[in-house]
């Protein structure tokens, strides 16, 4: 039955209000008639009691004494109805659980006949909310919480509306206001929100790190400002103290000179004053003497007057200096402050910078033709430009004959270009400003990255699970190490995407492990302190089978190797001019050639195409085989020998000159050779009929290399890089 939209909903409670216990008690106290409960009320009481037993409410001690006529649930309905209708949907008890009403709704669906009193949809919701309210009242503190209506919706939500960004019920997506909106599962939406939050957290963490770094930088700037201020303060104090000392010295000198002038003037005036006083005393004495003579008798007067006249005449003849010997005024003194001005100017002048310090070269700071040079200064130096000079270094030491190059730069770093790969250069720098140029810095040596190595494609040896790669450095100066980069060759679209790198290779060869049945492009880079070189030209490696080349340096002069490197030819004529020499070939007696050394453990297989009427030897030998002997004549080689004499085939399997007696009925046209390092075996097969011919069982002390010999004119064709046949694997 549809509990929400059906018109035939069950009615749990009658529409008639049932009096509560408190009301009945009050009416009884007043002596009024207490209305009797109807049969419907009794039915309701039974049903509610049954519900209480079903949900365990009869065990709640707080409800004891309240389940009378009307029941606790009915009391809850009355109190719930007394709340304003606008607040009813928001009342929710802390103790009520959603699962209780799920059980109630299931019970209503399964046992329709048990509840014949279900009312309208509104009554159903009132019952539900009243039940929640009543259960809430049964708690110890009678706590209720007013929460937004959306929380009820979220409790019932089972999907998330992506369009509206809110949880909704699936019913609303099918028939409600969220119809045709994009929805997703709540778990998916929560996971997406969690991922978004994590992303934002990571962004916040990065921003926090940036802000912390910036704050640290600001602190460093603050410290630098304080240090610069202290140095500038000391500089000013030093200069001003020097100015004050100079001024004090000039003051003392001028005051001393002025005192000398004063003393000279006073001494001159004092001497003039003494002379004037002496003359004045003489005049007074003469006046007194004249007065005394005037009072004498005539005869005495005449005698004394003549004497006084002579004396007075002589005195009057003496010239009295009445002009000042010096003036009281002092001349204006001109003070030379040029040195003071120079000192004052030096306070505001920018000092010439100190010598810069070139930093040591950082790894990966160079290419084959360029290098980045960095240097630093003292923090209080003011620099307008730098002059960077450099020149190549020969034999690891500075050379006076090398041409120097100079560039002017503004920053404290510069990338020098157009250089030679894997070459050392020495650099030095000066700083300049308006005051002058700094001294030269110490010289630092930088090195450019190496040139790309050159892979020796003809010396590559490979098998099903490994390959030996050799290369040339291509550099005059030594390098630190090498890197091998591998790229699988796609049958549809060859590419150069690096799938594996092998680093730290010290020499110009490396044995690398590979996957069987693949084709690879191999590149090599050289590395020094400046950085890695460019890639070398690629070489192709196949791991289908053992792959080696014939070593022309070991070939007898009577043999010639084809351009493909796998066909051995001996002509009809004997060329005496091509006699073997020790300096030209390894073999002087046996007309043979060696293949590449096979330094890889495991099994190796190759085939040799032969002519039935040729005289040949095929097998393996140590690298230090005796060049004066024949193949198979000593303990350093193992081979299969064929001699054709008068329509008769003679086959021998030689080691230390010893051969077993073996008869081969079907002459092989293609010989298969299986070298097994693990089980110390060297086996020979007739490939055309899958026949095993012979096996040497010998513990090889060293790695071996294939060997081939033609005793008469003819040719051999070596087939390598092929898969091992089944008959060889089963042997």
Secondary structure, DSSP 8 states (H G I E B T S, - for coil): --TTT-TT--BSS-SS----HHHHHHHHHHT-------HHHHHHHHHHHHHHHHTTGGG-GGGTTT-STTHHHHHHHHHHHHS-HHHHTTEEESS--HHHHHHHHHHHHH-GGG-TTB--HHHHHHHHHHHHHHHHHTSSS--EEE--HHHHHHHH--EEETTTTEEE-HHHHHHSTTTT--EEEHHHHHHHHHHHHHHHHHHHHHHHHHHHHHHHHHHHHHHHHHHHHHHHHHHHHHHHHHHHHHHHHHHHHHHHHHHHHHHHHHHHHHHHHHHHHHHHHHHHHHHHHHHHHHTS-HHHHHHHHHHHHHHHHHHHHS----S-SS-S---------HHHHHHHHHHHS-------EE----TT-B-SS-EEEEEE--TT---SEEEEEEEEEETTEE-TTS--EEEEESSSEEEE-S--TT-EEEEEEEEE-SS-B------EEEE------EE-GGG-EE-SSEEEEEEE---SS--SEEEEEEEE--SSS------EEEEEE-SSEEEEE--TT-EEEEEEEEEETTEE------EEEE-SS-B--EEGGG--TTEEE-TTS-EEEE-SS--GGG---TTT-S-SSS-EEEEEEE---SEEEEEEE--TT--EEEEEEETT--TTS-TTSSTTEEEEEEEEETTEEEEEEEETTEE-----SS--SEEEEEEETTTTEEEEEEGGGTEEEEEEE---SS-EEEEEEESSSEEEEEE-S----HHHHH-
